[in-house]
């Protein structure tokens, strides 16, 4: 997934993690670093979702969403630290509270 998203002309770097969903189990969510000069917006988010939807299977669509960030956490050898992103997402959802 990351390899495909990075090919988009507005994307500098990205990471994809699974986020929990009660109905489907898990959905992919992308954390994206945009190229210099590109501002995060709903239009860019929709463009990235369409980019993935047009080229990947339906279960790989970014139904978990797209979150723009300044940097993707990586270790010294350059491997993405997905655990940090998953922890950040869990904390964000916990703070949002339970859905009724």
N, C-alpha and C positions, 0 to 999 in steps of 0.2 A: 504494500500500500504506500509506504513512504516513498519508494522509488518512483511510483507513478505521480504522486502529488508533487514531488520535487521537480518534475519535468514541466510543471505549470510555469509560465513566464513570470508570474508575480511572486513566486515562492522561493525563499532562500534556503530554508531548512524546515523540517517537520518531524513529528513523531506521532504514532497512532497507538492508542491504548483501548482496551475494552472497557465499557461502562455498563453497569448492571441495569437491567430493565425487567420489571416484573412479568410482562407479557412475553417478551422475546428471549429473555435470558441475558444476552449481551448485545450491545451495538458498538461499532467503532466510533471513536472520537479522535479528531485530529487537533494537535497543538501545532500551530503554524507560525513561523517567522517569515515576515514579508521582506521582499527586496527593499533596498533603500529608496525612499521617495514614495512608496505605496502606503496609503493610509488604511487601517482596518475599517471595514464597513460591512453592512449587511449585503451590499452588492457584491463585494469580494467574496464574502462567505457563500452566497448563493452560487457564484461562479465556480468556486472550488467544489461545492457539492455536485453541481451539474457535471463538472470535469470528471469526477469519480463515477457518477451515475452513468455517464455515456460510455465508459470504457471498462467497467467492472461489473461483476454479478450483483444482483439485487441485495444480497445479504452483506455485501461489502460497502454499501452506501453509507455515507456519514450521518446516520440517523442519530448518533450520539452528539453530533454538533461539531463545530469548529471553534476553537479558542485561539485567539491571536496572542502571542507572547513575544518577549524580546529575545529570549535565548532558550534553547533546548538543553536541559541538563545532560552532560556527558562526563564520563570518567576520563582519566588521563590518556587512555588509548583511543578515545573517541567513540566508545560504545554508549548508546542512549541509555540513560538511567530511567527506565519506565516506571520503576517502583516509586520514584519521587513524584512522577506525574500522577500515578494512581492514588498515592497518598493525598496529594493536593486536591484531586477530584473528589475523593471520599470526604475530605474535610469540608469542601465547598458544599457538597450535598447534605452533609450533616448539619451545617449551619443554616441551610435553607429550610430544614425541618421536614416533618413528615407530610406527605400529600394525603389529602382526604378524598 
